[in-house]
């Protein structure tokens, strides 16, 4: 059965997710479905004008790209050091 979640609980849940908490862990902690939390996140707009979900996705992609660039840079620098001129 559907029950309305009080605004203060909703704000608390969203704050924990924004702080880096797992949606699944926070959902289990509060007894709220993950679908509900994702719905809240998709309708919430950041000051930049995008949804929190899109923002988090872009940030994860950015971190992954930085990691890949770091690995490639390290591989290139190792390759150059081992070659004679």
Phi and psi in degrees as a GROMACS rama.xvg file:
@    title "Ramachandran Plot"
@    xaxis  label "Phi"
@    yaxis  label "Psi"
@TYPE xy
-77.2108  132.446  UNK-2
-132.706  140.939  UNK-3
-78.4182  135.521  UNK-4
-92.2186  129.03  UNK-5
-58.6457  147.106  UNK-6
-57.9219  -38.8607  UNK-7
-66.6182  -33.9554  UNK-8
-69.6607  -42.6377  UNK-9
-58.6829  -46.0158  UNK-10
-62.2259  -39.8652  UNK-11
-64.674  -43.8954  UNK-12
-62.5289  -48.2808  UNK-13
-63.3107  -36.5919  UNK-14
-64.3122  -41.0027  UNK-15
-66.2651  -38.9785  UNK-16
-68.5621  -41.9986  UNK-17
-62.5404  -31.7802  UNK-18
-77.9438  -0.149625  UNK-19
109.593  2.69167  UNK-20
-70.1229  148.551  UNK-21
-70.2703  135.343  UNK-22
-59.8101  -41.652  UNK-23
-63.183  -45.0764  UNK-24
-63.2925  -44.1745  UNK-25
-66.0993  -40.0328  UNK-26
-61.8309  -43.8385  UNK-27
-64.5097  -39.7779  UNK-28
-62.3029  -39.8541  UNK-29
-98.8878  -5.19254  UNK-30
71.1238  34.2622  UNK-31
-116.724  145.965  UNK-32
-72.5516  150.254  UNK-33
-63.9368  -32.9898  UNK-34
-60.3079  -40.2104  UNK-35
-63.1746  -45.3507  UNK-36
-64.694  -43.957  UNK-37
-62.5824  -34.2931  UNK-38
-64.461  -43.5782  UNK-39
-61.5344  -43.3212  UNK-40
-66.1803  -37.0427  UNK-41
-71.9019  -24.4102  UNK-42
-94.263  -12.4152  UNK-43
-81.4487  131.819  UNK-44
-107.418  131.608  UNK-45
-79.6473  169.198  UNK-46
-59.2301  -23.5241  UNK-47
-79.3522  -7.92745  UNK-48
91.9658  13.73  UNK-49
-118.746  162.643  UNK-50
-74.6259  155.684  UNK-51
-61.4925  -36.4628  UNK-52
-62.4201  -46.8496  UNK-53
-63.8684  -39.9714  UNK-54
-60.589  -48.2827  UNK-55
-63.2927  -38.5584  UNK-56
-63.1739  -45.7337  UNK-57
-64.1631  -39.5617  UNK-58
-64.9893  -40.533  UNK-59
-63.9294  -43.8723  UNK-60
-62.0662  -40.8901  UNK-61
-61.3285  -45.3241  UNK-62
-63.047  -40.027  UNK-63
-65.2223  -41.8638  UNK-64
-64.2167  -40.1949  UNK-65
-61.802  -39.9947  UNK-66
-63.8573  -44.6696  UNK-67
-63.0687  -43.8174  UNK-68
-61.6018  -40.7741  UNK-69
-61.312  -44.4831  UNK-70
-63.4324  -45.6247  UNK-71
-63.86  -40.6229  UNK-72
-62.6901  -43.4947  UNK-73
-62.9788  -44.3102  UNK-74
-61.0292  -43.1231  UNK-75
-64.534  -43.0817  UNK-76
-67.0046  -35.9784  UNK-77
-67.4661  -39.1805  UNK-78
-65.3288  -38.232  UNK-79
-71.6262  -35.2888  UNK-80
-69.4494  -30.6142  UNK-81
-85.3208  -8.49249  UNK-82
-94.8516  134.343  UNK-83
-77.062  152.346  UNK-84
